[in-house]
Amino acid sequence: MSIIDADPSAQHSSGERPSVLDDAVLDDAVLDDAVLDDAIWSSLTGAHAHLAEGRDLVRRYQADVAPFAAVRTWDDPGVWDAIVDLVGHGAEFPAPPESVALPSGWERGEPFAGVQLVETERLRSRPDDEAVLLGAADVPEMLDLVARAQPGPFLPRTYELGRYVGIRRDGRLAAMAGERLRPTGWTEISAVATDERYRGQGLASRLVLDVAHHIRERGARAMLHAAASNTNAIRLYESLGFTLRGPMVFTSVRTPAGS
């Protein structure tokens, strides 16, 4: 299961490696912030607890909000039964680290390489006068844009995760961006998407800076994820003042089939 976002310009490249960490603008506190390694669990037990289902050991977002789930710890032997109790048999769930052995009947999926980016002092966030708030009435347009631009998972109630904004052109939603995961002290920028008819105008960059501005106004810091192969997206985010915190590997396991 992935929390990776696609390239906001919808152009992918797998022949280049993402750039290295810029230590000159990334402090050690960010590198060592363990909450960023477990952003989903922190969100589900913190700012998004009202959108979660599950118990103390395993939680996930409600089905029409987001397709993400997490565990408190993989060291508790009861975690496997708790996962099955929550998602059922023959279902997918985020995989544990490779160092954690799977019980009999569990299957590990193919890994997917991603990166995590965080804001730096170079980020010049600012509100955008053309950005409009998006809500329940805009969901059909948001879902349509996501289906065409494919920026990552977006469901009918995903907009409830945070603040979503868009820019309209010719009466239609031309671009959008918003907030997704909210680990303690941080907020993830996500759903960065631009209609192909309006690409090349800098709309995505403007919305990312607007979203980052309001995140900072709350006293939080901005972060985001991208596929490691999405070098266009990584370059865009770095040009705006983000930098790579490090690589991340996303994959899933399938729970055993029912008897």
DAWO-V33466 format. One record per residue. PHI is phi in degrees with one decimal (none if undefined). PSI is psi in radians with two decimals (999 if undefined). Layout:
BEGIN
phi->PHI psi->PSI
phi->PHI psi->PSI
END
This chain:
BEGIN
phi->none psi->2.31
phi->-116.7 psi->2.56
phi->-111.9 psi->0.36
phi->-74.7 psi->2.47
phi->-101.3 psi->2.57
phi->-78.1 psi->2.94
phi->-60.8 psi->2.15
phi->-63.8 psi->-0.34
phi->-91.7 psi->0.00
phi->60.7 psi->0.53
phi->-126.2 psi->2.14
phi->-110.0 psi->2.62
phi->-142.5 psi->2.24
phi->-111.2 psi->0.09
phi->-95.1 psi->0.02
phi->-124.2 psi->2.65
phi->-95.6 psi->2.55
phi->-64.7 psi->2.68
phi->-68.0 psi->2.91
phi->-84.5 psi->2.92
phi->-62.8 psi->2.41
phi->-95.6 psi->1.55
phi->-64.7 psi->-0.35
phi->-67.9 psi->-0.41
phi->-122.9 psi->0.13
phi->-120.8 psi->1.97
phi->-81.1 psi->2.83
phi->-63.4 psi->-0.51
phi->-62.2 psi->-0.63
phi->-70.2 psi->-0.78
phi->-59.7 psi->-0.61
phi->-94.9 psi->0.02
phi->-72.3 psi->1.71
phi->-62.9 psi->-0.42
phi->-61.9 psi->-0.47
phi->-72.5 psi->-0.35
phi->-80.3 psi->-0.27
phi->-137.9 psi->0.91
phi->-64.5 psi->-0.59
phi->-68.0 psi->-0.82
phi->-63.0 psi->-0.74
phi->-61.4 psi->-0.68
phi->-67.9 psi->-0.79
phi->-67.7 psi->-0.45
phi->-102.4 psi->-0.02
phi->-121.7 psi->-1.89
phi->-61.2 psi->-0.48
phi->-109.1 psi->0.36
phi->-59.3 psi->-0.54
phi->-72.8 psi->-0.20
phi->-107.1 psi->0.14
phi->-102.3 psi->2.76
phi->-135.1 psi->2.65
phi->123.8 psi->-2.94
phi->-127.1 psi->-2.76
phi->-63.0 psi->-0.55
phi->-95.1 psi->-0.59
phi->-137.9 psi->2.34
phi->-141.0 psi->2.74
phi->-147.6 psi->2.84
phi->-73.5 psi->2.65
phi->-57.0 psi->2.56
phi->-57.7 psi->-0.56
phi->-96.8 psi->0.18
phi->-101.4 psi->-0.96
phi->-162.6 psi->2.63
phi->-92.7 psi->0.63
phi->-113.7 psi->2.58
phi->-148.5 psi->2.88
phi->-161.3 psi->2.91
phi->-120.6 psi->2.70
phi->-69.2 psi->-0.73
phi->-158.3 psi->2.56
phi->-90.0 psi->-0.04
phi->-81.8 psi->-0.31
phi->-79.4 psi->2.12
phi->-62.8 psi->-0.30
phi->-83.7 psi->-0.02
phi->-64.6 psi->-0.59
phi->-68.8 psi->-0.79
phi->-64.4 psi->-0.63
phi->-65.3 psi->-0.64
phi->-64.4 psi->-0.82
phi->-62.1 psi->-0.72
phi->-59.2 psi->-0.61
phi->-83.1 psi->-0.79
phi->-106.7 psi->-0.27
phi->93.2 psi->-3.12
phi->-84.7 psi->2.57
phi->66.0 psi->0.50
phi->-114.4 psi->2.80
phi->-92.7 psi->2.60
phi->-151.3 psi->2.57
phi->-54.1 psi->2.35
phi->-78.6 psi->2.63
phi->-75.9 psi->2.99
phi->-57.4 psi->2.73
phi->-57.5 psi->-0.46
phi->-71.8 psi->-0.25
phi->-92.5 psi->2.09
phi->-74.6 psi->2.42
phi->-85.9 psi->2.49
phi->-65.7 psi->2.90
phi->-59.9 psi->2.37
phi->94.2 psi->-0.18
phi->-92.1 psi->2.50
phi->-124.1 psi->2.35
phi->-93.6 psi->2.37
phi->-84.2 psi->-3.13
phi->-74.7 psi->2.38
phi->-72.7 psi->2.67
phi->-129.6 psi->2.16
phi->-82.8 psi->2.27
phi->-136.0 psi->3.12
phi->-135.3 psi->2.70
phi->-114.6 psi->2.27
phi->-116.3 psi->2.56
phi->-132.5 psi->2.72
phi->-67.4 psi->2.70
phi->-127.7 psi->3.14
phi->-66.8 psi->-0.23
phi->-79.3 psi->-0.25
phi->-68.7 psi->2.10
phi->-106.0 psi->1.25
phi->-68.8 psi->2.62
phi->-162.8 psi->2.61
phi->-71.5 psi->2.65
phi->-113.6 psi->2.16
phi->-63.7 psi->-0.39
phi->-93.3 psi->-0.16
phi->-72.7 psi->2.29
phi->-116.2 psi->2.51
phi->-67.8 psi->2.45
phi->-113.6 psi->2.43
phi->-144.7 psi->-2.70
phi->-56.2 psi->-0.70
phi->-67.6 psi->-0.34
phi->-96.2 psi->-0.04
phi->-55.6 psi->-0.78
phi->-56.4 psi->-0.74
phi->-67.7 psi->-0.69
phi->-64.2 psi->-0.78
phi->-63.4 psi->-0.66
phi->-65.3 psi->-0.77
phi->-64.8 psi->-0.73
phi->-63.1 psi->-0.72
phi->-61.2 psi->-0.58
phi->-87.7 psi->-0.67
phi->-89.8 psi->-0.41
phi->53.2 psi->1.03
phi->-82.1 psi->-0.05
phi->132.3 psi->3.12
phi->-59.0 psi->2.31
phi->-151.1 psi->2.14
phi->-118.6 psi->3.03
phi->-56.2 psi->-0.50
phi->-113.2 psi->0.24
phi->-59.2 psi->-0.55
phi->-60.3 psi->-0.33
phi->-73.7 psi->-0.19
phi->-69.3 psi->-0.40
phi->178.7 psi->-2.66
phi->-90.9 psi->2.16
phi->-118.1 psi->2.41
phi->-133.1 psi->2.79
phi->-146.8 psi->2.94
phi->-122.5 psi->2.31
phi->-104.6 psi->2.52
phi->-137.9 psi->2.33
phi->53.4 psi->0.61
phi->79.7 psi->0.07
phi->-123.9 psi->2.80
phi->-74.8 psi->1.92
phi->-89.2 psi->-0.53
phi->-157.5 psi->2.73
phi->-151.7 psi->2.83
phi->-165.6 psi->2.80
phi->-168.7 psi->-2.89
phi->-109.0 psi->2.42
phi->-122.5 psi->-1.77
phi->-64.0 psi->2.56
phi->-133.9 psi->1.17
phi->-63.9 psi->2.73
phi->-51.9 psi->2.10
phi->87.8 psi->-0.07
phi->-136.7 psi->2.80
phi->-141.7 psi->2.32
phi->-86.2 psi->2.31
phi->-87.6 psi->2.32
phi->-150.7 psi->3.13
phi->54.3 psi->0.68
phi->-81.0 psi->1.90
phi->-142.4 psi->2.48
phi->-131.7 psi->2.32
phi->-60.2 psi->2.36
phi->-57.4 psi->-0.44
phi->-72.4 psi->-0.24
phi->-123.6 psi->0.29
phi->-74.6 psi->2.74
phi->85.9 psi->0.09
phi->-105.4 psi->0.03
phi->77.2 psi->0.30
phi->-65.5 psi->-0.74
phi->-61.4 psi->-0.77
phi->-61.7 psi->-0.75
phi->-61.3 psi->-0.73
phi->-71.4 psi->-0.65
phi->-60.2 psi->-0.75
phi->-67.2 psi->-0.62
phi->-65.9 psi->-0.82
phi->-61.5 psi->-0.76
phi->-61.8 psi->-0.65
phi->-59.3 psi->-0.81
phi->-73.1 psi->-0.51
phi->-62.5 psi->-0.81
phi->-65.5 psi->-0.60
phi->-61.0 psi->-0.51
phi->-80.6 psi->-0.09
phi->89.6 psi->0.19
phi->-102.1 psi->3.05
phi->-117.4 psi->2.66
phi->-94.3 psi->2.48
phi->-142.2 psi->2.96
phi->-164.3 psi->2.98
phi->-125.8 psi->2.69
phi->-150.8 psi->2.73
phi->-67.3 psi->2.47
phi->-60.6 psi->-0.49
phi->-81.7 psi->-0.19
phi->-84.2 psi->1.18
phi->-66.3 psi->-0.50
phi->-62.1 psi->-0.78
phi->-65.0 psi->-0.76
phi->-62.3 psi->-0.75
phi->-63.1 psi->-0.72
phi->-59.9 psi->-0.86
phi->-65.3 psi->-0.65
phi->-66.1 psi->-0.65
phi->-65.6 psi->-0.43
phi->-85.2 psi->-0.24
phi->117.2 psi->0.26
phi->-96.8 psi->2.81
phi->-142.4 psi->2.77
phi->-73.5 psi->2.18
phi->-81.5 psi->-0.61
phi->164.6 psi->3.02
phi->-78.6 psi->2.72
phi->-139.1 psi->2.54
phi->-114.8 psi->2.19
phi->-113.2 psi->2.32
phi->-158.8 psi->3.10
phi->-134.2 psi->2.89
phi->-119.8 psi->2.70
phi->-108.6 psi->2.22
phi->-68.5 psi->2.74
phi->-61.1 psi->2.61
phi->-67.6 psi->2.59
phi->-67.7 psi->2.72
phi->-74.9 psi->999
END
